Amino acid sequence: MRGVHLPGGRQVDLRDEPDPSPGPTQVVIAMRASTICGSDLRAIYREHLGSGPEAYQDVVAGHEPCGEVVATGANVSGRRVGDRVVVYHVSGCGRCDDCRSGYQISCTSSQRRAYGWQRDGGHADYLVAEDRDLLALPEPLTYLDGACVACGFGTAWEALARVGAAGANGMFIAGLGPVGLAVGLLAHRVGASPVIGADPSSDRRDLAHQLGAVDDVVDLDQPVADQVAELTGGLGAEVALDCSGVGAAQLEVLRSVRRWGRCAMVGEGGELVVDVSQELIHRQLTVVGSWMTSTWRMADLLARLAGWELHPEEVVTTRLPLDSAGEAYRTADMGQGGKVGLVMA
C-alpha cells in the first residue's frame, strides 16, 4: 500500500508500505478520506517539534481518518466488514480518568499514541486502528464529512459546549480557517446570533460569508472590540473563541466579550500577554482552554449532523488523491482557503 510521511522542511514522502493485518483487538480500515489539520502543518510539515504529544515518530501521517472496515481481529465483536467508521485520533491507555471519561486526548500515559503522530495515520490506503477508537459514521454523512469531524468539527463542537454557546447573544470568532468555519456553522445550528468573524485573508472571509458561517466580519484596520460592540447593540459578544493561534487575536477575543462573558482558546500556538486585572478579573470573564474533544461528544455531534443535514465537507475547498499529497500540503500551508482533503474513494 501507499503511505505519506512528513520528514519536515515542507517535504512530503509517499512510500510503499506493507499491507497491514489486524491484531486481536484491532480492525483494518480502507481509507476513504483523510483531511489535513493545521496542527499537521505547524508541528510536522514545517518542522518537527519533537516532544510530548506532538512528537512525530516518522509514521504515516494524517490524524483525521475516515473509512470502511475491511478486516477485524479475533477478539473484535460488534464490528463488521463494511462498517463506515470515523477514527478518534488518540489511542490512550484506557485506564486513566481521562480515558475513562472519553478524553483520550488528555491521556498522559506512556502508552498514549496518536494516529499520524506516534502510530500510523490516515494518509494511506489502509489503516490499522484499535476497535475502541472507532465511531460509527451515520449513513447520511459522507466519508469526507467523517474526516472533517475526526478533529476539526469535533474540536469546534467541544469548544462551543465548553462556553455554553447555545442561544448566545452574540459570538465572535477570531480566525476563519477550517476550525473557525466549523465553529460558525455549528453556532448557527445551536442558535447563537449574530456570529461575527475576523480573519486577515479576504478569501477566508468571503468563504465564511458564502457558507453562512458568519453574519458579519470586522475590519482588522479598525478597533476590533469596538466593532463587535457595535454589531451587538453596544454590549459586546456573550461568547468568543480564538481559532487562530495568534497572540494578538487571542487578546482581541478577550476584549470583544461583554462583562461576565465566556471565551475559549482553541487555536494552537501563540503567546498571550494580558493585564489580568483589567481584562479578566474586573470584567468577570470565564476563559477556558479547549483541546480537541471526547469520544462521547464526537458521537453526539455525528448524530446531530445527520439530523441537521449539515455536511462538514462544505468547508473542504480542495480535494486531491493520495498521489497528490505533496500538492495537498502545499495548498493547505498557504492558509487562504478552507479544508484540504485527500480522497481515496
MIVEXDREN-770152 format. One record per residue (C-alpha): x negated, y negated, z; residue number from 1. Coordinates in steps of 0.5 Angstrom, whole numbers, plus 500, padded with zeros to 3 digits. Example, Ala and Ser with C-alpha at 12.3 -4.5 7.8 and 13.67 -1.06 7.14 Angstrom:
<nodes>
- X,Y,Z,pos
- 475,509,516,1
- 473,502,514,2
</nodes>
This chain:
<nodes>
- X,Y,Z,pos
- 500,500,500,1
- 498,493,500,2
- 497,488,506,3
- 495,481,507,4
- 489,479,511,5
- 487,472,513,6
- 480,471,514,7
- 480,464,516,8
- 478,458,512,9
- 484,458,508,10
- 483,464,505,11
- 488,470,503,12
- 485,477,502,13
- 490,482,499,14
- 487,489,501,15
- 489,496,499,16
- 491,500,506,17
- 493,507,508,18
- 500,509,507,19
- 503,509,515,20
- 507,514,518,21
- 510,513,525,22
- 508,515,532,23
- 514,519,536,24
- 517,512,538,25
- 516,508,532,26
- 519,507,525,27
- 516,505,518,28
- 520,500,515,29
- 519,498,508,30
- 518,490,508,31
- 524,486,504,32
- 522,479,506,33
- 516,476,511,34
- 516,469,512,35
- 510,464,513,36
- 510,460,520,37
- 507,454,522,38
- 503,458,527,39
- 500,462,522,40
- 497,456,519,41
- 495,453,525,42
- 492,458,528,43
- 490,464,523,44
- 490,461,516,45
- 486,455,517,46
- 481,457,523,47
- 482,463,528,48
- 483,460,535,49
- 480,467,537,50
- 483,467,545,51
- 489,469,548,52
- 496,471,545,53
- 493,467,539,54
- 487,472,538,55
- 487,474,531,56
- 484,481,530,57
- 484,482,522,58
- 490,486,522,59
- 495,485,516,60
- 498,478,517,61
- 506,476,518,62
- 510,475,524,63
- 517,474,521,64
- 518,481,518,65
- 525,484,516,66
- 526,490,512,67
- 529,497,511,68
- 528,503,516,69
- 524,509,511,70
- 522,514,517,71
- 523,515,524,72
- 519,518,529,73
- 520,525,533,74
- 523,521,539,75
- 527,516,536,76
- 534,516,537,77
- 540,512,534,78
- 536,509,529,79
- 537,512,522,80
- 533,511,515,81
- 537,506,511,82
- 538,501,517,83
- 537,494,516,84
- 532,491,522,85
- 529,485,524,86
- 523,485,528,87
- 522,482,534,88
- 514,480,533,89
- 511,481,540,90
- 511,488,543,91
- 510,488,550,92
- 508,492,556,93
- 516,494,557,94
- 515,494,565,95
- 513,487,567,96
- 519,482,569,97
- 518,478,562,98
- 519,484,558,99
- 525,487,562,100
- 529,480,561,101
- 528,481,554,102
- 522,475,554,103
- 516,480,551,104
- 513,473,548,105
- 511,472,555,106
- 508,478,557,107
- 501,477,560,108
- 499,485,560,109
- 493,487,556,110
- 498,492,552,111
- 501,486,549,112
- 501,486,542,113
- 504,481,537,114
- 505,483,530,115
- 501,479,525,116
- 496,477,530,117
- 494,484,534,118
- 497,489,530,119
- 499,490,523,120
- 505,485,521,121
- 510,484,515,122
- 506,481,509,123
- 505,488,507,124
- 509,494,503,125
- 510,497,510,126
- 510,496,517,127
- 510,501,523,128
- 514,498,529,129
- 516,500,536,130
- 523,502,536,131
- 524,498,542,132
- 522,492,538,133
- 528,492,533,134
- 534,489,532,135
- 540,490,527,136
- 541,486,521,137
- 548,485,520,138
- 551,486,513,139
- 553,479,511,140
- 546,477,512,141
- 540,478,507,142
- 533,480,509,143
- 531,473,508,144
- 536,471,513,145
- 533,476,518,146
- 526,474,517,147
- 528,467,518,148
- 531,469,524,149
- 525,473,527,150
- 521,467,529,151
- 524,460,526,152
- 531,460,527,153
- 530,465,534,154
- 526,459,536,155
- 531,454,535,156
- 536,457,538,157
- 533,459,544,158
- 531,451,545,159
- 538,449,544,160
- 540,453,549,161
- 535,451,554,162
- 537,444,553,163
- 545,445,553,164
- 546,442,546,165
- 553,445,545,166
- 557,439,544,167
- 551,434,546,168
- 553,427,545,169
- 547,425,540,170
- 541,429,538,171
- 534,427,536,172
- 529,432,532,173
- 522,430,531,174
- 519,434,525,175
- 524,437,520,176
- 520,442,518,177
- 523,449,518,178
- 524,450,525,179
- 527,442,525,180
- 531,444,520,181
- 534,450,524,182
- 535,446,530,183
- 539,441,526,184
- 543,447,522,185
- 545,450,529,186
- 546,444,533,187
- 552,442,528,188
- 555,449,529,189
- 555,448,536,190
- 558,441,536,191
- 552,436,537,192
- 553,430,534,193
- 550,425,531,194
- 544,429,529,195
- 538,424,528,196
- 532,427,525,197
- 525,424,524,198
- 519,426,519,199
- 513,423,515,200
- 515,427,509,201
- 520,424,504,202
- 521,431,501,203
- 523,434,508,204
- 527,428,510,205
- 531,429,503,206
- 532,437,504,207
- 534,436,511,208
- 540,431,508,209
- 541,436,503,210
- 542,442,507,211
- 546,438,512,212
- 541,439,518,213
- 541,431,520,214
- 546,426,520,215
- 541,420,520,216
- 534,419,519,217
- 530,414,522,218
- 524,409,519,219
- 518,411,522,220
- 515,404,521,221
- 520,401,526,222
- 521,403,533,223
- 524,410,533,224
- 527,410,540,225
- 531,403,538,226
- 534,406,532,227
- 536,412,536,228
- 540,408,541,229
- 543,404,535,230
- 545,410,532,231
- 548,413,539,232
- 552,407,541,233
- 546,404,545,234
- 546,410,549,235
- 540,414,546,236
- 541,421,545,237
- 543,426,550,238
- 538,431,548,239
- 532,431,544,240
- 527,436,541,241
- 520,436,538,242
- 519,441,533,243
- 512,437,530,244
- 507,439,535,245
- 504,432,534,246
- 503,428,541,247
- 506,421,538,248
- 512,425,536,249
- 513,428,543,250
- 512,421,546,251
- 518,419,542,252
- 522,425,544,253
- 522,423,551,254
- 523,415,549,255
- 529,417,545,256
- 534,420,550,257
- 538,417,555,258
- 537,417,562,259
- 539,424,565,260
- 537,426,558,261
- 534,433,556,262
- 528,435,552,263
- 525,441,549,264
- 518,441,547,265
- 518,447,541,266
- 512,445,536,267
- 505,448,538,268
- 499,443,539,269
- 499,436,540,270
- 496,432,546,271
- 501,428,550,272
- 499,422,555,273
- 505,419,558,274
- 507,415,564,275
- 510,420,568,276
- 514,415,573,277
- 516,410,567,278
- 518,415,562,279
- 520,421,566,280
- 522,420,574,281
- 525,414,573,282
- 529,416,568,283
- 531,422,571,284
- 529,427,565,285
- 529,434,564,286
- 523,437,560,287
- 522,444,558,288
- 517,448,554,289
- 521,453,550,290
- 516,459,547,291
- 520,463,541,292
- 526,467,544,293
- 528,473,547,294
- 531,480,544,295
- 538,479,547,296
- 538,471,545,297
- 536,473,538,298
- 541,479,537,299
- 546,474,540,300
- 544,469,534,301
- 544,474,529,302
- 552,476,531,303
- 553,468,531,304
- 550,467,524,305
- 554,473,521,306
- 561,470,524,307
- 559,463,522,308
- 557,465,515,309
- 551,461,516,310
- 545,464,512,311
- 538,461,514,312
- 535,463,508,313
- 538,456,506,314
- 531,453,509,315
- 527,457,504,316
- 524,453,498,317
- 519,457,496,318
- 520,465,494,319
- 514,469,492,320
- 512,476,491,321
- 507,479,496,322
- 501,479,490,323
- 502,471,490,324
- 501,471,498,325
- 495,466,496,326
- 500,461,493,327
- 505,462,498,328
- 500,460,504,329
- 497,454,500,330
- 504,452,499,331
- 506,452,506,332
- 500,449,508,333
- 502,443,504,334
- 507,441,509,335
- 512,438,504,336
- 518,443,503,337
- 522,448,507,338
- 520,455,509,339
- 516,459,504,340
- 517,467,504,341
- 514,473,501,342
- 520,477,498,343
- 519,485,497,344
- 525,487,494,345
</nodes>
